[in-house]
C-alpha cells in the first residue's frame, strides 16, 4: 500500500463514495482506515478508535476472526471460483445450504438462494414473490407494500420498497405498484400516538386497509425489517409483526422479512423474526453471514413457497434469475466458518446483555444532554436522535452534528451519522469495558456539539 501522504492527498479524489455527495467528500475528506483488530480501527494518522459501527452492521465477530480468514485462504487454494448456474455446484455451497436449513429451521425456512449481498437478496425475494403467485395462477399479484423509514438496499426493486426519500428521490420514477404504510415509531408518527401497543394496532390496520384498497388479489408481498435499521433503529411493539403475519395470511400476501441486519444475533435473538415469534415466508440475509469478510448473502424460503416451486411442472417454475457470484465457493466457505464462530461464541446472548448496558448508558446521556431527544434500540442496535428543541423535536443542525461526530471520534469511538441520528451497531463480541468507552466518547462528542 502507498504511504500515508499519498493516501491523504488522493483521498476522495478518484472514486465516489456510496451514500455521499462527491463534492462534499472532496471538501471534507472521510476518515482513511488502514488497519483493524478486535473491535478497534486504526486510521491513516495512527489513531486507534473503537468501531461502534461494526463495519456496516456486519462485523459481528470483530476484525480478528482467524477461522474465517483461514477458511477464505484455504478455499482460494482449493477452488477459488466456479459458477452455480444450472449444471454445476460446489462443495461449500452444498454444505452451507445444509447448515442454513438447520440454522433457520425454527423460522420455518428450509431452502437457500445465494446472492452477493443484501441488495441482491432483496431483489431476489421480490422477484421470487411475483413468480410464486404466477406459478399459482394469480398473475395480477404484482404489487408490494413496505414501511415508511424502512430500508431495503439500492437496486431498483429495493429502492422502490424503501420508505425513505433520501434513497428514492434522485432515482425516481421507480418500480410502479409499490405502496407504504406508516412506521410503528412512537417518537414520530402521523397519529400522534405515543403508546407503542396502540400504535402497532394503528399501523397494522393501515396495512390491511391498503391491501383492501389495492385489492388483495393484486398484492404480492409485504416487506419489513423486524427492527428498522438505517431508518433510525425503530423497534416495533412486540405485537406488530404477529399482527402483520395474520393480515398477510388472511389476504394471501407473502411476508418478506428483511433480515440483512438483524439475522445472526444482533437483536439479542438469532433472527429478528424469532424475536417476535413470527415465521416469514421469505427472509433476506447478508452482512454478518461472512462477518463482512466476503460479499455474500442468502434468501431463505419457507415451505409454503418451496412447495409451490418444487411441485411446478411448467416453465413458470424456472428461476430465470441469479448472479455470477451466487453461491461463490469462497463466500460459502467464509459463511460456514463465520456461522460456526457465531454459534460457538453465542454472540446473540452477548448482544442482549451488552445491548442493555449500552441502552442504560445512552438513557443516562439523554438525561444529561438536552439535545438527545430520543434513545431507542434492541440488542446491539441503538440510536440517539439529536434535536435542538425537545418539545418540537426539531432536528439538530448539520454543523452541530458534524461537531458531535468529530468530538466522539477524537474521544476514541467511530459512530455512524444518518440525518440527525447517531446509530450504534458495534461488533457482537463487545465487552462491558467497551460499552463504557462508547458512552464516555458519546458524552464527549455531545459536549463538543453544544458549543
C-alpha positions in Angstrom: 0.0 0.0 0.0 1.2 3.6 -0.7 2.4 5.7 2.1 0.2 7.9 4.3 0.9 11.1 2.4 -0.3 9.6 -0.8 -3.5 8.3 0.8 -4.3 11.6 2.4 -3.5 13.6 -0.8 -5.7 11.3 -3.0 -8.5 10.7 -0.5 -11.9 11.0 -2.2 -10.3 12.4 -5.4 -10.7 9.5 -7.8 -13.6 7.4 -6.5 -17.1 8.3 -5.5 -18.2 7.1 -2.0 -21.5 5.3 -1.5 -24.2 7.3 0.3 -22.3 10.6 0.0 -22.2 13.7 -2.2 -18.9 13.7 -4.2 -18.4 17.4 -3.8 -18.8 17.1 0.0 -16.4 14.3 0.2 -13.8 16.3 -1.6 -14.4 19.3 0.6 -14.4 17.3 3.8 -12.5 14.0 3.1 -13.6 11.0 5.0 -11.6 9.0 7.6 -9.0 6.7 6.0 -8.9 3.4 7.8 -5.8 1.4 7.3 -6.0 -1.5 9.8 -8.3 -3.2 12.2 -8.0 -5.7 15.0 -10.6 -6.9 17.6 -13.2 -4.1 17.9 -10.7 -1.3 17.0 -9.8 0.5 13.8 -6.6 2.4 13.0 -6.7 5.4 10.7 -4.0 6.7 8.4 -2.7 9.0 11.1 -2.3 6.2 13.5 -5.2 6.9 15.8 -7.0 3.9 17.2 -10.7 4.1 17.7 -13.4 1.6 18.8 -15.7 0.7 15.9 -19.2 1.3 17.2 -20.5 0.9 13.7 -19.3 -2.7 13.3 -18.2 -2.0 9.7 -21.7 -1.5 8.4 -23.8 -3.6 10.8 -21.9 -6.7 9.7 -18.6 -7.3 11.5 -20.3 -9.1 14.4 -17.2 -11.2 15.3 -14.8 -8.3 15.2 -11.7 -7.9 12.9 -9.6 -10.8 14.2 -11.7 -13.8 13.4 -9.0 -16.1 12.3 -11.2 -19.1 11.4 -13.0 -17.0 8.8 -9.7 -15.8 7.4 -8.3 -19.3 7.3 -11.5 -20.6 5.5 -11.1 -18.0 2.8 -7.4 -18.7 2.3 -7.9 -22.5 2.2 -10.8 -22.2 -0.2 -8.8 -20.0 -2.5 -6.2 -22.6 -2.7 -8.6 -25.4 -3.4 -11.3 -23.8 -5.6 -11.2 -20.0 -5.9 -14.4 -19.9 -8.1 -16.9 -21.8 -10.0 -20.4 -21.0 -11.2 -23.6 -22.3 -9.6 -25.7 -21.8 -12.7 -27.6 -24.9 -13.9 -25.3 -27.9 -14.4 -22.7 -27.3 -11.7 -22.4 -26.9 -7.9 -19.6 -26.8 -5.4 -19.0 -28.4 -2.0 -19.0 -25.3 0.2 -22.4 -24.2 -1.3 -24.0 -27.6 -0.7 -22.6 -27.7 2.9 -23.7 -24.1 3.6 -27.3 -24.8 2.3 -27.5 -27.7 4.8 -26.2 -25.6 7.6 -28.6 -22.7 6.9 -31.5 -25.2 6.8 -30.5 -26.2 10.3 -29.9 -22.7 11.4 -33.3 -21.3 10.2 -35.4 -24.3 11.0 -37.1 -22.5 13.9 -38.1 -19.8 11.5 -39.7 -22.4 9.1 -37.2 -21.7 6.4 -35.7 -24.7 4.5 -34.2 -23.6 1.2 -31.5 -21.1 0.3 -30.9 -19.0 -2.8 -27.4 -17.4 -2.7 -26.6 -13.9 -3.6 -23.7 -11.4 -3.5 -25.1 -9.2 -0.7 -28.1 -7.6 0.9 -29.4 -5.6 -2.1 -29.2 -8.7 -4.2 -31.1 -10.6 -1.6 -33.9 -8.1 -1.5 -34.1 -8.0 -5.3 -34.2 -11.8 -5.4 -37.0 -12.0 -2.8 -39.2 -9.5 -4.7 -38.8 -11.4 -7.9 -39.5 -14.8 -6.4 -42.6 -13.4 -4.7 -44.0 -12.3 -8.0 -43.1 -15.6 -9.5 -44.7 -17.6 -6.7 -48.1 -16.0 -7.5 -47.6 -16.5 -11.2 -47.0 -20.2 -10.7 -50.2 -20.4 -8.7 -52.1 -18.7 -11.5 -52.6 -15.4 -9.6 -50.7 -13.3 -12.2 -52.2 -10.0 -11.1 -50.4 -10.2 -7.8 -47.5 -7.9 -8.7 -47.7 -5.1 -6.1 -45.6 -4.6 -3.0 -46.2 -2.8 0.3 -43.4 -1.6 2.6 -42.9 0.7 5.6 -42.0 4.3 5.7 -38.5 4.7 7.1 -37.8 1.1 6.0 -34.5 0.4 4.1 -34.1 -2.4 1.6 -31.0 -1.7 -0.4 -30.2 0.1 -3.5 -31.3 -2.0 -6.5 -34.4 -0.7 -8.3 -36.7 -3.1 -6.6 -35.2 -2.4 -3.2 -35.1 1.3 -3.7 -38.8 1.2 -4.7 -39.9 -0.6 -1.5 -37.6 1.7 0.6 -39.5 4.1 2.7 -37.0 6.9 2.9 -37.0 9.7 0.3 -33.2 10.1 0.7 -32.8 6.8 -1.2 -35.6 7.3 -3.7 -36.0 10.9 -4.9 -32.9 11.2 -7.1 -33.8 7.9 -8.9 -37.5 8.3 -9.5 -39.6 7.1 -11.2 -39.1 3.8 -9.5 -40.9 0.5 -9.7 -44.7 1.0 -10.1 -47.1 -0.7 -7.9 -45.3 0.0 -4.6 -47.0 1.5 -1.5 -46.1 2.3 2.0 -47.7 2.4 5.5 -46.5 4.5 8.5 -43.7 3.1 10.7 -44.7 1.9 14.2 -42.5 4.7 15.6 -43.7 6.2 18.8 -41.4 9.2 18.6 -42.7 10.4 15.2 -45.8 9.1 13.6 -48.8 10.7 11.8 -51.3 9.6 14.5 -49.6 11.5 17.4 -49.7 8.1 19.2 -47.1 7.5 21.9 -48.4 4.2 23.2 -46.4 1.5 21.3 -49.1 -1.2 21.5 -51.8 1.1 20.3 -49.5 2.4 17.5 -48.8 -1.2 16.4 -52.6 -1.7 16.0 -53.0 1.5 14.0 -50.1 0.7 11.7 -51.3 -2.9 11.2 -54.8 -1.5 10.4 -53.2 0.7 7.8 -51.6 -2.3 6.2 -54.9 -4.2 6.0 -56.6 -1.1 4.6 -54.0 -0.6 1.9 -54.3 -4.3 0.9 -58.0 -4.0 0.6 -57.8 -0.7 -1.2 -55.4 -2.1 -3.8 -57.5 -5.3 -3.9 -55.9 -8.4 -2.2 -55.6 -10.3 -5.5 -53.1 -7.7 -6.8 -50.7 -7.6 -3.8 -47.7 -10.0 -4.0 -45.9 -9.3 -0.7 -45.4 -7.1 2.3 -41.7 -6.5 3.2 -40.4 -5.3 6.5 -37.4 -5.2 8.8 -38.2 -6.8 12.1 -36.4 -3.8 13.6 -36.0 -0.9 11.2 -32.2 -0.2 10.9 -30.9 2.5 8.6 -34.2 4.4 9.0 -33.2 5.2 12.6 -33.3 1.9 14.6 -37.0 1.7 15.2 -38.1 -1.4 17.2 -41.9 -2.0 16.9 -44.1 -3.1 19.7 -43.8 -6.9 20.1 -47.4 -7.3 18.8 -46.7 -5.6 15.4 -45.1 -8.3 13.4 -47.5 -11.0 14.6 -50.4 -8.7 13.6 -48.8 -8.3 10.2 -48.4 -12.1 9.8 -52.1 -12.6 10.5 -53.1 -9.9 8.0 -50.8 -11.3 5.3 -52.2 -14.8 5.8 -55.8 -13.5 5.7 -55.3 -12.0 2.3 -52.8 -14.4 0.6 -50.0 -11.9 0.7 -46.4 -13.2 1.3 -44.4 -11.8 4.2 -40.8 -11.0 3.4 -38.6 -10.4 6.5 -35.6 -8.3 5.5 -33.0 -9.5 8.0 -29.9 -8.4 6.2 -29.1 -6.5 9.5 -31.0 -8.5 12.1 -30.1 -12.1 11.3 -27.4 -13.9 13.2 -27.7 -12.3 16.6 -27.7 -8.6 16.5 -31.1 -8.1 18.2 -30.3 -10.5 21.0 -32.1 -13.3 19.2 -30.8 -15.4 16.4 -33.2 -13.6 14.0 -35.4 -10.6 14.3 -38.5 -12.6 13.3 -37.8 -15.1 16.0 -37.6 -12.2 18.5 -41.2 -11.5 17.7 -42.3 -15.2 17.4 -43.1 -14.9 13.6 -42.3 -17.3 10.7 -41.9 -15.3 7.5 -42.4 -16.7 4.0 -39.0 -15.4 2.9 -36.1 -13.9 4.7 -33.3 -11.9 3.2 -29.8 -12.2 4.8 -26.2 -11.0 4.1 -23.8 -8.8 6.1 -22.9 -10.9 9.2 -23.2 -14.2 7.3 -19.5 -13.9 6.5 -18.7 -11.3 9.2 -18.2 -8.8 6.4 -15.1 -10.5 5.2 -16.6 -11.6 1.9 -19.5 -10.2 -0.2 -22.2 -12.8 0.3 -25.9 -13.2 1.0 -28.8 -15.7 1.0 -32.6 -15.6 0.7 -34.2 -18.2 2.9 -37.5 -19.7 1.7 -40.4 -21.2 3.7 -42.2 -24.4 2.9 -45.3 -22.6 1.5 -43.1 -21.1 -1.2 -40.9 -24.1 -1.6 -43.8 -26.5 -2.2 -45.2 -24.2 -5.0 -41.9 -24.0 -6.9 -40.8 -27.6 -6.4 -44.2 -29.1 -7.4 -44.4 -27.0 -10.6 -44.2 -28.7 -13.9 -44.2 -25.9 -16.4 -41.8 -23.0 -17.3 -43.3 -20.7 -14.7 -41.3 -22.5 -12.0 -37.9 -22.0 -13.7 -35.8 -19.4 -11.8 -34.6 -17.1 -14.5 -32.6 -15.1 -12.0 -29.1 -15.3 -10.5 -25.7 -13.6 -10.2 -22.3 -14.5 -11.5 -21.2 -14.8 -7.9 -24.2 -16.6 -6.5 -23.0 -19.4 -4.2 -19.4 -18.3 -4.6 -17.4 -21.1 -3.1 -15.1 -18.8 -1.2 -18.0 -16.8 0.2 -19.8 -20.1 1.2 -16.6 -21.3 3.0 -16.4 -17.9 4.8 -20.0 -18.2 5.8 -19.6 -21.7 7.2 -16.7 -20.6 9.3 -18.5 -17.4 10.4 -21.6 -19.3 11.4 -19.6 -21.8 13.4 -17.9 -19.0 15.4 -21.2 -17.2 15.8 -22.6 -20.3 17.5 -19.5 -21.0 19.5 -19.3 -17.6 20.9 -23.1 -17.3 21.5 -23.0 -13.7 20.3 -26.8 -13.3 20.4 -26.6 -13.7 24.2 -23.8 -11.2 24.5 -25.6 -8.8 22.2 -28.6 -8.9 24.6 -26.5 -8.3 27.7 -24.2 -5.6 26.2 -27.2 -4.0 24.5 -29.0 -3.5 27.8 -25.8 -1.9 29.2 -25.5 0.4 26.1 -29.1 1.4 26.4 -28.7 2.3 30.0 -25.7 4.4 29.2 -27.5 6.2 26.4 -30.5 6.9 28.5 -28.2 8.5 31.1 -26.8 10.7 28.3 -30.4 11.7 27.4 -30.9 12.9 31.0 -27.6 14.8 30.8 -27.9 16.4 27.4 -31.0 18.2 26.2 -30.0 17.6 22.5 -30.7 13.9 22.9 -34.4 13.8 22.0 -34.9 10.1 21.9 -33.0 6.9 22.6 -34.2 3.6 21.2 -32.9 0.2 20.2 -32.8 -3.6 20.8 -29.8 -5.7 21.4 -26.7 -4.1 19.8 -28.8 -1.8 17.6 -29.1 1.6 19.3 -29.9 5.1 18.1 -29.7 8.6 19.7 -31.9 11.1 17.9 -30.4 14.6 18.2 -32.7 17.6 18.4 -32.3 21.3 19.0 -35.7 21.5 20.7 -37.2 18.6 22.6 -40.7 20.0 22.6 -40.9 20.5 18.8 -38.4 17.6 18.1 -36.5 19.9 15.7 -33.6 18.1 14.2 -30.1 19.3 15.4 -28.2 21.3 12.8 -25.8 19.7 10.4 -22.9 21.7 11.8 -23.6 20.6 15.4 -24.0 17.0 14.3 -20.7 17.2 12.5 -19.0 18.6 15.6 -20.6 15.8 17.6 -19.1 13.2 15.2 -15.6 14.7 15.3 -15.7 15.1 19.1 -16.7 11.4 19.5 -14.0 10.3 17.1 -11.4 12.3 18.9 -12.5 10.7 22.1 -11.8 7.3 20.6 -15.0 5.9 19.1 -16.3 5.7 15.5 -20.1 6.2 15.2 -22.4 6.5 12.2 -24.4 9.6 11.5 -27.6 9.3 9.4 -29.5 12.6 9.3 -29.9 13.6 12.9 -29.5 10.1 14.2 -26.4 8.7 15.8 -26.5 4.9 15.0 -24.6 2.4 17.0 -24.1 -1.2 15.8 -20.8 -2.4 17.3 -19.4 -5.9 17.0 -21.3 -8.5 19.0 -18.1 -9.5 20.8 -18.2 -6.2 22.7 -17.3 -6.2 26.4 -18.6 -4.1 29.3 -15.5 -2.0 29.2 -16.1 -1.4 25.5 -19.6 -0.2 26.3 -18.3 2.2 28.9 -15.8 3.5 26.4 -18.6 4.1 23.8 -20.8 6.0 26.3 -17.9 8.2 27.5 -16.9 9.1 24.0 -20.5 10.0 23.1 -20.7 12.2 26.2 -17.5 14.0 25.0 -19.0 14.4 21.5 -22.3 15.8 22.8 -20.4 18.3 24.9 -18.4 19.4 21.8 -21.7 19.7 19.8 -23.1 22.1 22.4 -20.6 24.8 21.6 
